[in-house]
Amino acid sequence: MPGNSEYRSTFFGWSIKRPRSPLLALLLSTLSLNACADSEAMRLLRDATATGQCEISYKGKQEAIIPLTATAFSLPAADQAEVIELITRQVANGCSLDAPDSEGITAINVAVLKSEPLLLRQLMKMGADPEPAIVSERPWLNGLNSLEFAALIYERAPTPERGEVVRLLEKFDRADRGAIPPGS
């Protein structure tokens, strides 16, 4: 085993031990947008949306804009209605709701990972598809669809929000991939 630095990461300016749980590691990497100042992240997303970009450079990688924007939904300084409006404009610009980021995570899977039923509901109403399998280098995640991913997260750490996410995806699944009924 090499030195301890192999097991440490910097997160929010703090040196922390890397999580042994692959699920927690994915959550921390997805939350990395929080490491930027919220206002700077939102400015980047607003500017990219205004210029019609469907991909932006973030942390040295080309990222699909919609999953990155979905990540902003949980930022403390972000207005959730503005995030939904940005995603709506990105779709109008021709960006795919189902485009994955560099980790294989789509906007729907961001909503699943962050336990955001409101975001999930809005994405599904816009036409995002929760059925495609996740394509990821992470073997425990690769091949799961959104419902399977949500069930895995809920099984490992149940919360009311995660339960609601699972129920929304189960409704979608039972409706033969139809739209979520009004008032769901």
C-alpha positions, 0 to 999 in steps of 0.5 A: 500500500503506497503512502496515505496520500493515496487515500486522502482527497481535498474536498471543500478545501479540507483534506479528507480520507477518501470514502471506501463506499463507492456510493459515497465516492460518487456522491462526493464527486457529483457534489463537486460543483459545490466546491465552486462558489455557488454564484460562480457556478450559476454564472457559468451555467447561465452564460453557457445556456444564453449562448446555446452551449450543450457542453461546457468545459468543467474541471478539464473535461467536456461535460453535458450541460444538463446533468451539470445544471441539475447538480446545481439544483441543490446548491444553497444559493441556487434558486431551484426555479431558475435551475428548472428554467435553465434546463428548459432553455437548454432543451429548447437550445437542442441539448439532450435531457438524456445526455450523460456527464463524463461519469455516465450520469444523466440529469435524472440520475443526478436527481436520484443521487441527490434525492431530489423528487421535485427535480426528478418530477420536473425532468420526467415531465420534460421527457427525460427517460429513466430507463436507459442503463447507466454506462459507467466505469464503476462496476456497481453502477454500470448497467443499472437504470434509474429505478435500480439506482434509486432502489440501491441508494434507498436500500443502503441509506433510506430517507423519506426523499429517497423513498419518494424518488423510488415511488416516482420511478416505480410509477413511471415504470408501471405506466409503461414508460408513460408520463407521470400522472398530474398531481403525482 
